[in-house]
């Protein structure tokens, strides 16, 4: 159901797989400074292969349970062959009358501005539809205009502002919330 999708330049969006822990640790370490303003404060342990191996195992368990669709963006050409350069998650899948998931994503700082996040989010929405979801929601920091553009290019609509929504970079920060109805 979740076949890898190849983009221009040999970049692939695929399901997270057993064994991705070391590559994820390397990607997060390489992007530590780039991601710090947009993510929760991280402990030193977070940047280890062991931490990510445990996280991958948990994510794959949640995939099997139907509560998470974990995706990675992998560079597949030249010197970057097999290098993880981003992550997307459709998390907290709720079934029943809601049929909703939360979307989170990031792309390697070296690749920003190339449309990769926009394309990868579109692929994540395809997977959400294939999973039978009705709606996907996402939140961005108020000042993260680039991420807001990615969502808008994928048909997300701004649904509001929520105060002190998530603890990002060590502080409770306001977020702009977006939603996309998948039948539209």
KOLBA-906289 format. One record per residue: x negated, z, y negated of N, C-alpha, C in turn; residue in three letters; residue number from 0. Coordinates in nm, 2 decimals. Layout:
BEGIN
KOLRO     n_x     n_z     n_y    ca_x    ca_z    ca_y     c_x     c_z     c_y  residu  num
KOLRO       X       Z       Y       X       Z       Y       X       Z       Y     ALA  NUM
...
! end
This chain:
BEGIN
KOLRO     n_x     n_z     n_y    ca_x    ca_z    ca_y     c_x     c_z     c_y  residu  num
KOLRO   -0.08    0.00    0.12    0.00    0.00    0.00   -0.09    0.00   -0.13     UNK    0
KOLRO   -0.20    0.07   -0.13   -0.28    0.08   -0.25   -0.41    0.00   -0.22     UNK    1
KOLRO   -0.40   -0.13   -0.23   -0.51   -0.22   -0.21   -0.60   -0.22   -0.34     UNK    2
KOLRO   -0.73   -0.23   -0.32   -0.82   -0.25   -0.43   -0.79   -0.37   -0.52     UNK    3
KOLRO   -0.80   -0.36   -0.65   -0.78   -0.47   -0.74   -0.91   -0.50   -0.81     UNK    4
KOLRO   -0.96   -0.62   -0.80   -1.08   -0.66   -0.87   -1.05   -0.72   -1.00     UNK    5
KOLRO   -1.13   -0.67   -1.10   -1.11   -0.72   -1.24   -1.23   -0.81   -1.27     UNK    6
KOLRO   -1.24   -0.86   -1.39   -1.35   -0.94   -1.43   -1.48   -0.87   -1.42     UNK    7
KOLRO   -1.59   -0.94   -1.39   -1.72   -0.88   -1.38   -1.74   -0.79   -1.26     UNK    8
KOLRO   -1.66   -0.81   -1.16   -1.68   -0.73   -1.03   -1.64   -0.59   -1.04     UNK    9
KOLRO   -1.56   -0.55   -1.14   -1.51   -0.41   -1.15   -1.39   -0.40   -1.06     UNK   10
KOLRO   -1.38   -0.29   -0.99   -1.27   -0.27   -0.90   -1.19   -0.14   -0.93     UNK   11
KOLRO   -1.06   -0.14   -0.92   -0.98   -0.02   -0.93   -0.93    0.00   -0.78     UNK   12
KOLRO   -0.97    0.12   -0.73   -0.93    0.14   -0.59   -0.89    0.29   -0.57     UNK   13
KOLRO   -0.84    0.32   -0.46   -0.81    0.46   -0.43   -0.94    0.54   -0.41     UNK   14
KOLRO   -0.93    0.66   -0.46   -1.04    0.76   -0.43   -1.06    0.76   -0.28     UNK   15
KOLRO   -1.18    0.78   -0.23   -1.21    0.78   -0.09   -1.30    0.89   -0.05     UNK   16
KOLRO   -1.29    0.94    0.07   -1.38    1.04    0.13   -1.52    0.98    0.10     UNK   17
KOLRO   -1.61    1.07    0.06   -1.75    1.03    0.03   -1.78    0.99   -0.12     UNK   18
KOLRO   -1.67    0.99   -0.20   -1.69    0.96   -0.34   -1.75    1.08   -0.42     UNK   19
KOLRO   -1.76    1.19   -0.37   -1.80    1.31   -0.44   -1.93    1.29   -0.52     UNK   20
KOLRO   -2.04    1.25   -0.45   -2.17    1.23   -0.52   -2.16    1.13   -0.64     UNK   21
KOLRO   -2.09    1.02   -0.61   -2.08    0.92   -0.72   -1.99    0.97   -0.84     UNK   22
KOLRO   -1.89    1.05   -0.81   -1.81    1.11   -0.92   -1.90    1.21   -0.99     UNK   23
KOLRO   -1.98    1.29   -0.92   -2.06    1.39   -0.99   -2.16    1.31   -1.08     UNK   24
KOLRO   -2.22    1.20   -1.04   -2.31    1.12   -1.12   -2.24    1.07   -1.24     UNK   25
KOLRO   -2.11    1.02   -1.22   -2.04    0.96   -1.33   -2.00    1.06   -1.44     UNK   26
KOLRO   -1.96    1.18   -1.39   -1.93    1.29   -1.49   -2.05    1.34   -1.56     UNK   27
KOLRO   -2.16    1.35   -1.49   -2.29    1.39   -1.55   -2.33    1.29   -1.65     UNK   28
KOLRO   -2.33    1.17   -1.62   -2.37    1.06   -1.71   -2.28    1.06   -1.84     UNK   29
KOLRO   -2.15    1.10   -1.82   -2.06    1.10   -1.93   -2.02    1.23   -1.99     UNK   30
KOLRO   -2.10    1.33   -1.95   -2.07    1.47   -1.99   -2.05    1.48   -2.14     UNK   31
KOLRO   -2.14    1.43   -2.22   -2.12    1.44   -2.37   -2.00    1.35   -2.42     UNK   32
KOLRO   -1.99    1.23   -2.36   -1.88    1.14   -2.40   -1.75    1.20   -2.37     UNK   33
KOLRO   -1.73    1.27   -2.26   -1.60    1.33   -2.22   -1.57    1.47   -2.28     UNK   34
KOLRO   -1.67    1.54   -2.32   -1.65    1.68   -2.36   -1.54    1.70   -2.47     UNK   35
KOLRO   -1.53    1.61   -2.57   -1.42    1.64   -2.67   -1.28    1.61   -2.61     UNK   36
KOLRO   -1.27    1.55   -2.50   -1.14    1.50   -2.45   -1.09    1.58   -2.32     UNK   37
KOLRO   -1.17    1.67   -2.27   -1.14    1.73   -2.14   -1.15    1.88   -2.16     UNK   38
KOLRO   -1.11    1.95   -2.05   -1.13    2.10   -2.05   -1.28    2.13   -2.05     UNK   39
KOLRO   -1.31    2.25   -2.10   -1.45    2.29   -2.09   -1.49    2.30   -1.94     UNK   40
KOLRO   -1.61    2.25   -1.91   -1.65    2.24   -1.77   -1.76    2.34   -1.74     UNK   41
KOLRO   -1.77    2.40   -1.62   -1.88    2.49   -1.58   -1.99    2.40   -1.52     UNK   42
KOLRO   -2.11    2.45   -1.51   -2.22    2.37   -1.45   -2.18    2.33   -1.31     UNK   43
KOLRO   -2.11    2.41   -1.23   -2.07    2.37   -1.10   -1.99    2.24   -1.09     UNK   44
KOLRO   -1.91    2.22   -1.20   -1.83    2.10   -1.20   -1.91    1.97   -1.18     UNK   45
KOLRO   -2.03    1.97   -1.23   -2.12    1.85   -1.23   -2.20    1.83   -1.10     UNK   46
KOLRO   -2.17    1.91   -1.00   -2.24    1.90   -0.87   -2.16    1.81   -0.77     UNK   47
KOLRO   -2.23    1.75   -0.68   -2.17    1.67   -0.58   -2.08    1.76   -0.49     UNK   48
KOLRO   -2.12    1.88   -0.46   -2.04    1.97   -0.38   -1.91    2.00   -0.44     UNK   49
KOLRO   -1.90    2.02   -0.57   -1.77    2.04   -0.64   -1.68    1.92   -0.62     UNK   50
KOLRO   -1.74    1.80   -0.64   -1.66    1.68   -0.64   -1.62    1.65   -0.49     UNK   51
KOLRO   -1.70    1.68   -0.40   -1.66    1.66   -0.26   -1.54    1.74   -0.22     UNK   52
KOLRO   -1.54    1.87   -0.27   -1.42    1.95   -0.25   -1.30    1.90   -0.32     UNK   53
KOLRO   -1.32    1.85   -0.44   -1.21    1.80   -0.52   -1.16    1.67   -0.46     UNK   54
KOLRO   -1.24    1.58   -0.41   -1.20    1.46   -0.34   -1.11    1.50   -0.22     UNK   55
KOLRO   -1.16    1.60   -0.14   -1.08    1.64   -0.02   -0.95    1.69   -0.06     UNK   56
KOLRO   -0.94    1.77   -0.16   -0.81    1.82   -0.21   -0.72    1.71   -0.26     UNK   57
KOLRO   -0.78    1.61   -0.33   -0.70    1.50   -0.39   -0.65    1.41   -0.27     UNK   58
KOLRO   -0.73    1.39   -0.17   -0.68    1.31   -0.05   -0.57    1.39    0.02     UNK   59
KOLRO   -0.57    1.52    0.03   -0.46    1.60    0.09   -0.34    1.58    0.00     UNK   60
KOLRO   -0.35    1.58   -0.13   -0.23    1.56   -0.22   -0.18    1.42   -0.21     UNK   61
KOLRO   -0.27    1.32   -0.19   -0.23    1.18   -0.17   -0.14    1.18   -0.04     UNK   62
KOLRO   -0.18    1.23    0.06   -0.11    1.23    0.19    0.03    1.30    0.17     UNK   63
KOLRO    0.03    1.41    0.09    0.15    1.48    0.07    0.25    1.41   -0.03     UNK   64
KOLRO    0.20    1.31   -0.10    0.28    1.23   -0.19    0.29    1.29   -0.33     UNK   65
KOLRO    0.20    1.38   -0.37    0.20    1.44   -0.50    0.10    1.39   -0.60     UNK   66
KOLRO    0.01    1.30   -0.55   -0.10    1.25   -0.63   -0.14    1.11   -0.58     UNK   67
KOLRO   -0.17    1.02   -0.68   -0.23    0.89   -0.65   -0.36    0.89   -0.73     UNK   68
KOLRO   -0.47    0.92   -0.66   -0.60    0.93   -0.72   -0.68    0.79   -0.71     UNK   69
KOLRO   -0.72    0.74   -0.83   -0.78    0.61   -0.84   -0.92    0.62   -0.90     UNK   70
KOLRO   -1.01    0.54   -0.87   -1.14    0.53   -0.94   -1.16    0.39   -0.98     UNK   71
KOLRO   -1.24    0.37   -1.09   -1.29    0.24   -1.14   -1.43    0.24   -1.09     UNK   72
KOLRO   -1.47    0.13   -1.02   -1.60    0.11   -0.97   -1.66   -0.02   -1.01     UNK   73
KOLRO   -1.78   -0.01   -1.06   -1.86   -0.13   -1.10   -1.91   -0.19   -0.97     UNK   74
KOLRO   -1.89   -0.32   -0.95   -1.93   -0.38   -0.82   -2.02   -0.49   -0.83     UNK   75
KOLRO   -2.09   -0.51   -0.94   -2.19   -0.62   -0.95   -2.32   -0.58   -1.01     UNK   76
KOLRO   -2.42   -0.65   -0.97   -2.55   -0.63   -1.03   -2.61   -0.50   -1.00     UNK   77
KOLRO   -2.68   -0.44   -1.10   -2.75   -0.31   -1.08   -2.65   -0.19   -1.06     UNK   78
KOLRO   -2.52   -0.21   -1.10   -2.42   -0.11   -1.10   -2.34   -0.10   -0.97     UNK   79
KOLRO   -2.38   -0.18   -0.87   -2.30   -0.19   -0.75   -2.26   -0.06   -0.69     UNK   80
KOLRO   -2.14   -0.03   -0.67   -2.09    0.09   -0.61   -2.09    0.21   -0.71     UNK   81
KOLRO   -2.11    0.19   -0.84   -2.12    0.30   -0.93   -1.97    0.33   -0.99     UNK   82
KOLRO   -1.93    0.45   -0.98   -1.80    0.49   -1.03   -1.82    0.49   -1.19     UNK   83
KOLRO   -1.73    0.42   -1.26   -1.73    0.42   -1.40   -1.60    0.46   -1.47     UNK   84
KOLRO   -1.52    0.53   -1.39   -1.39    0.58   -1.45   -1.30    0.63   -1.34     UNK   85
KOLRO   -1.20    0.70   -1.39   -1.10    0.77   -1.30   -0.97    0.76   -1.36     UNK   86
KOLRO   -0.87    0.74   -1.27   -0.73    0.75   -1.31   -0.65    0.84   -1.21     UNK   87
KOLRO   -0.56    0.92   -1.26   -0.48    0.99   -1.17   -0.33    0.98   -1.21     UNK   88
KOLRO   -0.25    0.95   -1.11   -0.10    0.97   -1.13   -0.08    1.10   -1.06     UNK   89
KOLRO   -0.06    1.21   -1.13   -0.05    1.34   -1.07    0.09    1.41   -1.09     UNK   90
KOLRO    0.10    1.51   -1.02    0.23    1.59   -1.03    0.35    1.51   -1.00     UNK   91
KOLRO    0.34    1.42   -0.90    0.46    1.33   -0.87    0.58    1.42   -0.83     UNK   92
KOLRO    0.69    1.40   -0.90    0.81    1.47   -0.87    0.91    1.37   -0.82     UNK   93
KOLRO    0.97    1.40   -0.71    1.07    1.31   -0.65    1.21    1.35   -0.69     UNK   94
KOLRO    1.31    1.32   -0.61    1.45    1.36   -0.64    1.50    1.28   -0.76     UNK   95
KOLRO    1.57    1.35   -0.85    1.63    1.28   -0.96    1.54    1.24   -1.07     UNK   96
KOLRO    1.41    1.29   -1.07    1.31    1.27   -1.18    1.23    1.14   -1.15     UNK   97
KOLRO    1.17    1.13   -1.03    1.08    1.02   -0.99    0.98    1.00   -1.10     UNK   98
KOLRO    0.89    1.10   -1.13    0.80    1.10   -1.25    0.66    1.13   -1.20     UNK   99
KOLRO    0.56    1.09   -1.28    0.42    1.13   -1.26    0.36    1.14   -1.40     UNK  100
KOLRO    0.25    1.22   -1.40    0.17    1.23   -1.52    0.04    1.14   -1.50     UNK  101
KOLRO    0.01    1.07   -1.60   -0.11    0.98   -1.60   -0.22    1.04   -1.68     UNK  102
KOLRO   -0.34    1.04   -1.62   -0.46    1.08   -1.69   -0.57    0.98   -1.65     UNK  103
KOLRO   -0.66    0.95   -1.74   -0.77    0.85   -1.72   -0.88    0.87   -1.81     UNK  104
KOLRO   -1.00    0.81   -1.77   -1.11    0.80   -1.86   -1.20    0.69   -1.81     UNK  105
KOLRO   -1.28    0.63   -1.90   -1.37    0.52   -1.87   -1.51    0.56   -1.92     UNK  106
KOLRO   -1.61    0.52   -1.85   -1.75    0.54   -1.88   -1.77    0.50   -2.03     UNK  107
KOLRO   -1.84    0.59   -2.11   -1.86    0.56   -2.25   -1.94    0.43   -2.27     UNK  108
KOLRO   -2.02    0.38   -2.17   -2.09    0.26   -2.19   -2.00    0.14   -2.19     UNK  109
KOLRO   -1.87    0.15   -2.14   -1.78    0.04   -2.12   -1.66    0.05   -2.21     UNK  110
KOLRO   -1.66    0.14   -2.31   -1.55    0.15   -2.40   -1.54    0.03   -2.49     UNK  111
KOLRO   -1.42   -0.01   -2.53   -1.40   -0.12   -2.62   -1.39   -0.25   -2.55     UNK  112
KOLRO   -1.39   -0.26   -2.41   -1.39   -0.38   -2.34   -1.25   -0.41   -2.28     UNK  113
KOLRO   -1.15   -0.33   -2.30   -1.02   -0.35   -2.24   -1.01   -0.30   -2.10     UNK  114
KOLRO   -1.11   -0.23   -2.05   -1.11   -0.18   -1.91   -1.00   -0.08   -1.89     UNK  115
KOLRO   -0.99    0.02   -1.98   -0.89    0.12   -1.97   -0.75    0.06   -1.97     UNK  116
KOLRO   -0.73   -0.03   -2.06   -0.59   -0.09   -2.07   -0.56   -0.16   -1.94     UNK  117
KOLRO   -0.65   -0.24   -1.88   -0.62   -0.31   -1.76   -0.61   -0.21   -1.64     UNK  118
KOLRO   -0.69   -0.11   -1.64   -0.68   -0.01   -1.53   -0.55    0.07   -1.53     UNK  119
KOLRO   -0.51    0.10   -1.65   -0.38    0.17   -1.67   -0.26    0.08   -1.62     UNK  120
KOLRO   -0.27   -0.05   -1.65   -0.17   -0.14   -1.59   -0.17   -0.14   -1.44     UNK  121
KOLRO   -0.29   -0.13   -1.38   -0.29   -0.13   -1.23   -0.23    0.00   -1.18     UNK  122
KOLRO   -0.26    0.11   -1.25   -0.20    0.24   -1.21   -0.05    0.24   -1.22     UNK  123
KOLRO    0.00    0.17   -1.32    0.15    0.15   -1.33    0.20    0.07   -1.22     UNK  124
KOLRO    0.13   -0.03   -1.17    0.17   -0.11   -1.06    0.18   -0.02   -0.93     UNK  125
KOLRO    0.08    0.07   -0.92    0.08    0.16   -0.80    0.20    0.26   -0.82     UNK  126
KOLRO    0.23    0.30   -0.94    0.35    0.39   -0.96    0.48    0.33   -0.92     UNK  127
KOLRO    0.49    0.20   -0.96    0.61    0.12   -0.91    0.62    0.11   -0.76     UNK  128
KOLRO    0.50    0.08   -0.70    0.50    0.07   -0.56    0.53    0.20   -0.49     UNK  129
KOLRO    0.51    0.31   -0.55    0.54    0.44   -0.50    0.68    0.48   -0.52     UNK  130
KOLRO    0.76    0.39   -0.59    0.90    0.42   -0.61    0.93    0.50   -0.73     UNK  131
KOLRO    0.83    0.52   -0.82    0.86    0.61   -0.94    0.94    0.53   -1.04     UNK  132
KOLRO    1.01    0.61   -1.12    1.09    0.56   -1.23    1.02    0.57   -1.37     UNK  133
KOLRO    0.93    0.67   -1.38    0.88    0.71   -1.51    0.74    0.76   -1.49     UNK  134
KOLRO    0.65    0.73   -1.59    0.52    0.78   -1.60    0.50    0.84   -1.74     UNK  135
KOLRO    0.45    0.95   -1.75    0.42    1.01   -1.89    0.27    1.04   -1.90     UNK  136
KOLRO    0.23    1.04   -2.03    0.09    1.07   -2.06    0.08    1.14   -2.19     UNK  137
KOLRO   -0.02    1.22   -2.21   -0.05    1.28   -2.34   -0.19    1.26   -2.39     UNK  138
KOLRO   -0.20    1.25   -2.52   -0.33    1.23   -2.58   -0.35    1.33   -2.69     UNK  139
KOLRO   -0.47    1.36   -2.71   -0.50    1.44   -2.83   -0.45    1.36   -2.95     UNK  140
KOLRO   -0.41    1.43   -3.06   -0.35    1.37   -3.17   -0.45    1.27   -3.23     UNK  141
KOLRO   -0.58    1.30   -3.23   -0.68    1.21   -3.30   -0.74    1.11   -3.20     UNK  142
KOLRO   -0.69    1.10   -3.08   -0.74    1.00   -2.98   -0.66    0.87   -2.99     UNK  143
KOLRO   -0.69    0.80   -3.10   -0.62    0.68   -3.13   -0.65    0.57   -3.03     UNK  144
KOLRO   -0.77    0.56   -2.98   -0.80    0.46   -2.88   -0.72    0.48   -2.76     UNK  145
KOLRO   -0.70    0.60   -2.71   -0.62    0.62   -2.59   -0.47    0.59   -2.62     UNK  146
KOLRO   -0.43    0.62   -2.74   -0.29    0.59   -2.77   -0.27    0.44   -2.77     UNK  147
KOLRO   -0.37    0.36   -2.82   -0.35    0.21   -2.81   -0.35    0.16   -2.67     UNK  148
KOLRO   -0.43    0.22   -2.58   -0.42    0.18   -2.44   -0.28    0.20   -2.39     UNK  149
KOLRO   -0.22    0.32   -2.41   -0.09    0.34   -2.36    0.01    0.25   -2.43     UNK  150
KOLRO    0.01    0.23   -2.56    0.10    0.14   -2.62    0.09    0.00   -2.57     UNK  151
KOLRO   -0.03   -0.05   -2.54   -0.05   -0.19   -2.49    0.01   -0.20   -2.35     UNK  152
KOLRO    0.03   -0.09   -2.28    0.09   -0.09   -2.15    0.24   -0.05   -2.15     UNK  153
KOLRO    0.30   -0.06   -2.27    0.45   -0.04   -2.28    0.49    0.11   -2.29     UNK  154
KOLRO    0.40    0.20   -2.31    0.44    0.34   -2.33    0.50    0.36   -2.47     UNK  155
KOLRO    0.60    0.44   -2.48    0.66    0.48   -2.61    0.62    0.62   -2.64     UNK  156
KOLRO    0.59    0.64   -2.77    0.57    0.78   -2.82    0.70    0.86   -2.81     UNK  157
KOLRO    0.70    0.97   -2.74    0.82    1.05   -2.73    0.81    1.18   -2.81     UNK  158
KOLRO    0.70    1.22   -2.86    0.69    1.34   -2.94    0.56    1.40   -2.95     UNK  159
KOLRO    0.55    1.51   -3.02    0.43    1.59   -3.05    0.46    1.73   -2.99     UNK  160
KOLRO    0.36    1.78   -2.91    0.38    1.91   -2.86    0.26    1.99   -2.90     UNK  161
KOLRO    0.29    2.11   -2.96    0.18    2.19   -3.02    0.11    2.27   -2.91     UNK  162
KOLRO   -0.02    2.28   -2.92   -0.11    2.36   -2.83   -0.07    2.33   -2.69     UNK  163
KOLRO   -0.07    2.21   -2.65   -0.02    2.17   -2.52   -0.12    2.19   -2.41     UNK  164
KOLRO   -0.25    2.16   -2.43   -0.35    2.18   -2.33   -0.48    2.24   -2.39     UNK  165
KOLRO   -0.55    2.31   -2.31   -0.68    2.37   -2.35   -0.79    2.27   -2.33     UNK  166
KOLRO   -0.82    2.20   -2.43   -0.92    2.09   -2.43   -1.04    2.13   -2.51     UNK  167
KOLRO   -1.16    2.11   -2.46   -1.29    2.15   -2.53   -1.28    2.29   -2.58     UNK  168
KOLRO   -1.22    2.38   -2.49   -1.22    2.52   -2.52   -1.11    2.57   -2.62     UNK  169
KOLRO   -1.03    2.48   -2.67   -0.92    2.52   -2.76   -0.79    2.46   -2.72     UNK  170
KOLRO   -0.68    2.54   -2.75   -0.55    2.49   -2.73   -0.52    2.38   -2.84     UNK  171
KOLRO   -0.49    2.26   -2.79   -0.48    2.15   -2.89   -0.35    2.08   -2.87     UNK  172
KOLRO   -0.30    2.03   -2.99   -0.18    1.95   -3.00   -0.20    1.82   -2.93     UNK  173
KOLRO   -0.09    1.76   -2.87   -0.09    1.63   -2.80    0.03    1.55   -2.84     UNK  174
KOLRO    0.00    1.42   -2.85    0.11    1.32   -2.86    0.15    1.28   -2.72     UNK  175
KOLRO    0.28    1.29   -2.69    0.33    1.26   -2.56    0.39    1.12   -2.56     UNK  176
KOLRO    0.37    1.05   -2.45    0.41    0.91   -2.43    0.48    0.90   -2.29     UNK  177
KOLRO    0.58    0.81   -2.28    0.64    0.78   -2.15    0.66    0.63   -2.14     UNK  178
KOLRO    0.66    0.59   -2.01    0.69    0.45   -1.98    0.79    0.45   -1.86     UNK  179
KOLRO    0.91    0.39   -1.89    1.00    0.36   -1.78    0.96    0.24   -1.71     UNK  180
KOLRO    0.95    0.25   -1.58    0.89    0.15   -1.50    0.99    0.03   -1.47     UNK  181
KOLRO    1.11    0.05   -1.49    1.21   -0.07   -1.47    1.21   -0.16   -1.59     UNK  182
KOLRO    1.15   -0.12   -1.70    1.15   -0.20   -1.83    1.05   -0.31   -1.82     UNK  183
! end
